[in-house]
Amino acid sequence: MLFSCLVSILADFEAACGRLWPPASITSLTTQATMTQSQERLSASAPGRVCLFGEHQDYLDLPVIPCAISRRITISGHRGDDKRIELALPDVHAEVAFTIEDCVPYRDARDYFRSAVNVLQRAGFTFSHGLRGLVRGDIPINSGTSSSSALVVAWVNLLARLSDQQRTLAPTACAALAHAAEVLEFHEPGGMMDHYATALGGVIGIEFHPELQIERLPAQLGTIVLGDSGEPKDTTAILARVKSGVLAWVAQLKRKHPAFSLHTVPLAELDRYTAGCDRESAALLWGTVANRDLTRTAWSLLQQPRVDQHRLGALLNECQNILRDQLRISTPKIDRMLDAALAAGAYGGKINGSGGGGCMFVYAPEQPEKVAAAITAAGGKAHLVQVDCGTQLAAAESV
């Protein structure tokens, strides 16, 4: 059953890719892969991402606007003479080694290197050879910038190309398989935003309801300053609190009001639905709907190539207010870092990702170095980043 579902996903997403994206972008990726088909050593890379608007929206099928950033994970590799996969991960002082089987057993709860092999095999890929490889990256880890999704997207991309089928995946198909390997395989609560963002790149708007729609947003953005708080985050616990809290009340409201929908309920009418909610649940619902409306406003703004940059900054600040006060996913340190950055000249900013620690970012098209210094002074680690492309395949000089 899962095999047929994944094959269907591949077909649907590759067909959708032709509708959603300019053919030239797909052609360039296919051409690049064709040129490297006969070469032994390949590399696949994928970017991290910031969520400009729409935290905690994708798993509710509400709109999101992610943006790929110029911090990447690269996996370089070549086929081996046996069915062993051996990967060196010097950035985290680790190694991964296993033998490809029909169903590779997992060693831990989030064994993404093995799960990607299993998911690809169920989707019809075969591997008569293993590979030797190297994993390097500069995306902050466990900080809300999608380091794990970038890793899995790059790994899926490389595996498909080095499989017996030597297949070049369309970015949307790569995202679907990566989501299956990272989220579905381990019954995690996350959505698909991260996988689309890192596979497709750029600034994109994603609508999940009533059907999937992806739009490349043409706004030309300046420098983004990413600030890593160094605070560890528990994504699973936060997702469980916010997602479970919202879904539980939506289910209860639907029993009383069958027509109730998070996609259509006006914010001004929400009070009449939340009369019986406890304070925390009412705040989660209000924040979710306000976040939905703000994301749609930002989508319209980012459809303009020459974006009103101060308006963008103001919308980011509004979003942070919702995430801090209603969803309660910010932290005092993140708030201090944001305040310092705004005082230094940033136009606006917010916490990034599921929250509870990790990273924040600000939009700072002017004097980004000054803004970065302010974030550092507030206790964070600052990175200047730009909007970046999605997953890429290339020839690797050495592995």
C-alpha positions as CSV (number, residue, x, y, z in Angstrom):
1,M,0.0,0.0,0.0
2,L,2.8,2.4,1.0
3,F,4.7,1.5,-2.2
4,S,1.8,2.4,-4.4
5,C,1.1,5.6,-2.5
6,L,4.7,6.8,-3.0
7,V,4.7,5.9,-6.6
8,S,1.5,7.9,-7.0
9,I,3.1,10.8,-5.0
10,L,6.0,10.8,-7.4
11,A,3.8,10.9,-10.5
12,D,1.5,13.6,-9.1
13,F,4.2,15.9,-7.9
14,E,6.3,15.6,-11.0
15,A,3.1,16.4,-13.1
16,A,2.3,19.3,-10.8
17,C,5.8,20.6,-11.2
18,G,5.1,21.4,-14.8
19,R,2.1,23.5,-13.8
20,L,3.6,25.3,-10.9
21,W,7.1,26.2,-12.1
22,P,8.6,27.7,-15.2
23,P,9.8,24.8,-17.4
24,A,13.3,26.4,-17.6
25,S,14.0,25.8,-13.9
26,I,13.2,22.1,-14.3
27,T,15.1,21.8,-17.6
28,S,18.2,23.3,-16.1
29,L,18.3,20.8,-13.2
30,T,17.7,17.9,-15.6
31,T,20.4,19.1,-18.0
32,Q,22.9,19.5,-15.1
33,A,22.2,15.9,-13.9
34,T,22.5,14.5,-17.5
35,M,25.9,16.1,-17.8
36,T,27.1,14.4,-14.6
37,Q,25.5,11.0,-15.4
38,S,28.7,9.4,-16.4
39,Q,30.8,10.9,-13.7
40,E,31.6,8.9,-10.6
41,R,31.6,11.5,-7.9
42,L,28.5,13.6,-7.3
43,S,27.4,16.1,-4.6
44,A,23.9,17.1,-3.6
45,S,23.2,20.2,-1.6
46,A,20.1,21.8,0.0
47,P,19.6,25.1,1.8
48,G,18.3,25.9,5.2
49,R,15.2,28.1,5.5
50,V,13.5,30.7,7.5
51,C,9.7,30.9,7.7
52,L,8.9,34.4,6.8
53,F,5.2,33.9,7.7
54,G,3.1,31.0,8.8
55,E,4.7,29.2,11.7
56,H,2.5,26.3,13.0
57,Q,0.3,26.6,9.9
58,D,1.4,23.9,7.5
59,Y,0.2,21.0,9.5
60,L,-3.2,22.7,9.7
61,D,-3.3,23.1,5.9
62,L,-3.1,26.9,6.3
63,P,-0.8,29.1,4.1
64,V,2.9,29.5,4.7
65,I,5.7,31.6,3.2
66,P,9.2,30.0,3.6
67,C,12.4,31.4,2.2
68,A,15.5,29.4,1.5
69,I,18.7,30.9,2.9
70,S,22.4,30.8,1.9
71,R,23.4,28.2,4.5
72,R,23.6,24.7,3.1
73,I,24.2,21.0,3.7
74,T,26.2,19.2,1.0
75,I,26.6,15.4,0.7
76,S,29.3,14.3,-1.7
77,G,29.6,10.6,-2.6
78,H,30.5,7.9,-5.1
79,R,29.3,4.4,-5.7
80,G,31.1,1.7,-3.8
81,D,32.0,-1.9,-4.8
82,D,29.6,-3.4,-2.4
83,K,26.2,-2.6,-0.8
84,R,27.7,-0.7,2.1
85,I,26.9,2.9,2.8
86,E,29.6,4.7,4.7
87,L,29.3,8.4,5.5
88,A,31.6,10.7,7.4
89,L,30.1,13.7,9.3
90,P,33.1,15.6,10.6
91,D,31.0,18.7,11.6
92,V,29.3,16.7,14.3
93,H,32.1,14.2,14.9
94,A,30.1,11.2,13.7
95,E,30.1,8.4,11.1
96,V,27.2,6.4,9.7
97,A,27.7,2.9,8.2
98,F,25.2,0.2,7.2
99,T,24.5,-2.3,4.6
100,I,21.6,-1.8,2.1
101,E,18.9,-4.5,2.7
102,D,15.3,-4.8,1.5
103,C,14.2,-3.2,4.7
104,V,17.1,-1.5,6.5
105,P,16.6,-1.7,10.3
106,Y,16.7,1.6,12.3
107,R,19.2,2.3,15.0
108,D,17.3,5.2,16.6
109,A,14.1,7.2,16.4
110,R,15.2,9.6,13.7
111,D,17.5,7.5,11.6
112,Y,17.1,9.5,8.4
113,F,20.0,8.0,6.4
114,R,18.5,4.6,6.7
115,S,14.8,5.7,6.4
116,A,15.6,7.5,3.1
117,V,16.9,4.3,1.6
118,N,13.8,2.4,2.7
119,V,11.4,5.0,1.4
120,L,13.2,5.1,-2.0
121,Q,13.2,1.3,-2.2
122,R,9.4,1.3,-1.6
123,A,9.0,3.8,-4.3
124,G,10.7,1.6,-6.8
125,F,14.4,2.5,-6.6
126,T,17.0,-0.2,-6.4
127,F,20.6,-0.1,-5.2
128,S,23.0,-2.8,-6.4
129,H,25.9,-0.7,-5.0
130,G,26.4,1.3,-1.8
131,L,28.3,4.5,-1.6
132,R,31.0,6.3,0.3
133,G,30.5,9.9,1.2
134,L,31.1,13.0,3.2
135,V,28.5,15.3,4.8
136,R,29.3,18.9,5.5
137,G,27.2,21.9,6.3
138,D,26.9,25.3,7.9
139,I,23.2,25.4,8.8
140,P,22.7,25.9,12.6
141,I,21.5,22.5,14.1
142,N,18.3,22.1,16.1
143,S,17.7,25.9,15.7
144,G,14.6,26.1,13.6
145,T,16.4,26.6,10.3
146,S,15.5,23.1,8.9
147,S,18.9,21.5,9.1
148,S,17.3,18.0,9.3
149,S,15.0,18.6,6.3
150,A,17.9,20.0,4.2
151,L,19.9,16.9,5.1
152,V,17.2,14.6,4.1
153,V,16.4,16.5,0.9
154,A,20.0,16.4,-0.2
155,W,20.4,12.8,0.8
156,V,17.3,11.7,-1.2
157,N,18.5,13.7,-4.2
158,L,21.9,12.1,-4.1
159,L,20.5,8.6,-3.5
160,A,18.1,8.8,-6.4
161,R,20.8,9.9,-8.8
162,L,23.2,7.2,-7.6
163,S,20.5,4.5,-7.7
164,D,20.4,1.8,-10.4
165,Q,17.8,4.0,-12.1
166,Q,20.1,7.1,-12.0
167,R,17.0,9.2,-11.7
168,T,16.9,13.0,-11.5
169,L,14.0,14.0,-9.2
170,A,11.9,17.0,-9.8
171,P,12.1,19.3,-6.7
172,T,8.5,18.6,-5.7
173,A,9.0,14.8,-5.9
174,C,12.2,15.2,-3.9
175,A,10.3,17.1,-1.2
176,A,7.6,14.5,-1.1
177,L,10.0,11.6,-0.6
178,A,12.0,13.6,1.9
179,H,8.9,14.3,3.9
180,A,8.0,10.6,3.9
181,A,11.6,9.7,5.1
182,E,11.8,12.3,7.8
183,V,8.2,12.7,9.1
184,L,5.9,9.9,8.0
185,E,8.3,7.1,8.6
186,F,8.7,8.1,12.2
187,H,5.2,9.3,12.8
188,E,6.4,12.8,13.6
189,P,3.8,15.7,13.9
190,G,5.4,18.1,11.4
191,G,4.1,19.3,8.0
192,M,5.7,19.6,4.6
193,M,6.7,23.3,4.5
194,D,10.4,22.6,5.3
195,H,10.8,20.0,2.6
196,Y,9.2,22.2,-0.1
197,A,11.3,25.2,1.0
198,T,14.6,23.5,0.9
199,A,13.9,21.5,-2.3
200,L,12.5,24.4,-4.3
201,G,14.4,27.3,-2.9
202,G,13.7,31.0,-3.2
203,V,10.7,32.7,-1.6
204,I,7.6,30.6,-2.1
205,G,4.0,30.7,-1.0
206,I,2.3,27.4,-0.3
207,E,-1.4,26.8,0.0
208,F,-2.5,23.3,1.1
209,H,-6.3,23.8,1.0
210,P,-8.4,22.9,-0.9
211,E,-5.5,21.6,-2.9
212,L,-1.8,22.1,-3.1
213,Q,-0.7,25.3,-4.7
214,I,2.8,26.6,-4.8
215,E,3.8,30.1,-6.1
216,R,7.2,31.5,-6.5
217,L,7.0,35.0,-5.0
218,P,9.1,37.5,-7.1
219,A,9.9,39.9,-4.3
220,Q,13.6,40.9,-4.4
221,L,14.8,40.8,-0.7
222,G,17.9,42.2,0.8
223,T,20.0,40.8,3.6
224,I,18.5,38.7,6.4
225,V,20.4,38.5,9.7
226,L,19.9,35.1,11.4
227,G,20.5,35.0,15.1
228,D,21.1,31.7,16.9
229,S,20.2,32.0,20.6
230,G,22.0,28.8,21.5
231,E,19.0,27.7,23.4
232,P,18.0,24.1,22.8
233,K,14.5,23.5,21.5
234,D,12.1,20.6,21.8
235,T,10.3,20.7,18.5
236,T,8.2,17.6,19.2
237,A,6.9,18.9,22.5
238,I,6.0,22.4,21.1
239,L,4.3,20.9,18.1
240,A,2.4,18.5,20.3
241,R,1.2,21.4,22.5
242,V,0.2,23.9,19.8
243,K,-1.0,21.4,17.2
244,S,-2.8,19.1,19.6
245,G,-4.3,22.1,21.3
246,V,-5.7,23.7,18.2
247,L,-6.9,20.4,16.6
248,A,-8.7,19.4,19.8
249,W,-10.7,22.6,19.9
250,V,-11.4,22.6,16.2
251,A,-12.8,19.0,16.5
252,Q,-15.0,20.1,19.5
253,L,-16.2,23.2,17.6
254,K,-17.1,21.2,14.6
255,R,-19.3,19.0,16.7
256,K,-21.3,22.1,17.7
257,H,-20.8,24.1,14.5
258,P,-20.3,21.7,11.5
259,A,-19.5,24.5,9.2
260,F,-16.6,25.8,11.3
261,S,-13.3,25.9,9.4
262,L,-9.9,27.4,10.2
263,H,-9.6,28.3,6.5
264,T,-12.7,30.6,6.4
265,V,-13.7,31.7,9.8
266,P,-13.3,35.5,10.0
267,L,-11.1,36.7,12.9
268,A,-13.8,39.2,14.0
269,E,-16.3,36.3,14.5
270,L,-14.0,34.0,16.4
271,D,-15.2,35.2,19.8
272,R,-18.6,33.5,19.4
273,Y,-16.9,30.2,18.8
274,T,-14.4,30.4,21.7
275,A,-16.9,31.3,24.5
276,G,-16.4,27.9,26.1
277,C,-12.7,27.7,25.6
278,D,-10.2,28.0,28.4
279,R,-7.9,31.0,28.1
280,E,-4.9,29.1,26.6
281,S,-7.0,27.3,24.0
282,A,-8.8,30.6,23.0
283,A,-5.4,32.2,22.6
284,L,-4.1,29.4,20.4
285,L,-7.2,29.6,18.2
286,W,-7.1,33.4,18.0
287,G,-3.3,33.3,17.2
288,T,-3.8,30.7,14.5
289,V,-6.5,32.6,12.7
290,A,-4.6,36.0,13.0
291,N,-1.5,34.3,11.8
292,R,-3.4,32.9,8.8
293,D,-4.7,36.4,7.9
294,L,-1.2,38.0,8.3
295,T,0.3,35.4,6.0
296,R,-2.2,36.1,3.3
297,T,-1.5,39.9,3.6
298,A,2.3,39.2,3.4
299,W,1.7,36.9,0.3
300,S,0.1,39.8,-1.5
301,L,2.9,42.1,-0.6
302,L,5.6,39.6,-1.7
303,Q,3.9,39.2,-5.1
304,Q,5.4,42.6,-6.0
305,P,9.0,42.4,-7.3
306,R,9.8,45.8,-5.6
307,V,8.5,45.1,-2.2
308,D,7.7,47.8,0.4
309,Q,10.5,46.9,2.7
310,H,9.3,48.9,5.7
311,R,5.9,47.3,5.4
312,L,7.5,43.9,5.2
313,G,9.4,44.7,8.4
314,A,6.2,45.8,10.2
315,L,4.4,42.6,9.2
316,L,7.3,40.5,10.6
317,N,6.9,42.4,13.9
318,E,3.2,41.8,13.9
319,C,3.8,38.1,13.4
320,Q,6.3,38.0,16.3
321,N,3.7,39.5,18.6
322,I,1.3,36.7,17.7
323,L,3.9,34.0,18.2
324,R,5.1,35.5,21.5
325,D,1.7,36.4,23.1
326,Q,-0.8,33.9,21.6
327,L,1.1,30.8,20.6
328,R,3.8,31.4,23.3
329,I,6.7,30.0,21.4
330,S,9.2,32.8,21.9
331,T,11.7,33.0,24.7
332,P,13.0,36.0,26.8
333,K,16.5,35.7,25.1
334,I,15.0,35.6,21.7
335,D,12.9,38.7,22.6
336,R,16.1,40.5,23.8
337,M,17.9,39.6,20.6
338,L,15.0,41.0,18.5
339,D,14.8,44.2,20.5
340,A,18.6,44.8,20.1
341,A,18.4,44.1,16.3
342,L,15.5,46.5,15.9
343,A,17.3,49.2,17.9
344,A,20.3,48.8,15.6
345,G,18.3,49.4,12.5
346,A,16.6,46.2,11.4
347,Y,13.2,46.7,9.8
348,G,11.4,43.9,11.6
349,G,11.9,40.3,12.7
350,K,10.6,37.3,14.5
351,I,11.4,33.9,16.0
352,N,12.0,31.3,13.4
353,G,10.6,27.8,13.3
354,S,8.6,25.9,15.9
355,G,10.0,28.0,18.7
356,G,11.0,27.5,22.3
357,G,14.6,28.5,21.5
358,G,16.7,28.1,18.4
359,C,17.0,31.0,16.0
360,M,15.4,34.4,15.3
361,F,15.9,36.5,12.2
362,V,15.5,40.1,11.2
363,Y,15.1,41.8,7.8
364,A,18.1,44.2,7.6
365,P,18.6,45.6,4.1
366,E,20.6,48.5,5.5
367,Q,23.7,48.2,7.8
368,P,23.3,44.4,8.4
369,E,26.7,44.2,10.0
370,K,25.6,46.7,12.7
371,V,22.5,44.6,13.3
372,A,24.6,41.5,13.5
373,A,26.8,43.1,16.1
374,A,23.8,44.0,18.2
375,I,22.5,40.4,18.1
376,T,26.0,39.2,19.2
377,A,26.0,41.7,22.0
378,A,22.6,40.4,23.2
379,G,24.1,36.9,23.5
380,G,23.3,35.4,20.1
381,K,25.4,34.2,17.2
382,A,24.7,36.2,14.1
383,H,24.9,35.1,10.4
384,L,24.3,37.3,7.4
385,V,22.3,35.4,4.8
386,Q,20.6,35.9,1.4
387,V,17.8,34.2,-0.4
388,D,19.2,31.0,-2.0
389,C,18.3,28.4,-4.6
390,G,16.9,25.0,-3.8
391,T,18.5,21.5,-3.9
392,Q,21.2,21.1,-6.4
393,L,23.2,18.3,-8.0
394,A,26.7,18.8,-9.2
395,A,30.0,17.0,-10.0
396,A,32.2,16.6,-6.9
397,E,35.9,17.1,-7.2
398,S,36.7,14.7,-4.5
399,V,35.1,12.7,-1.7
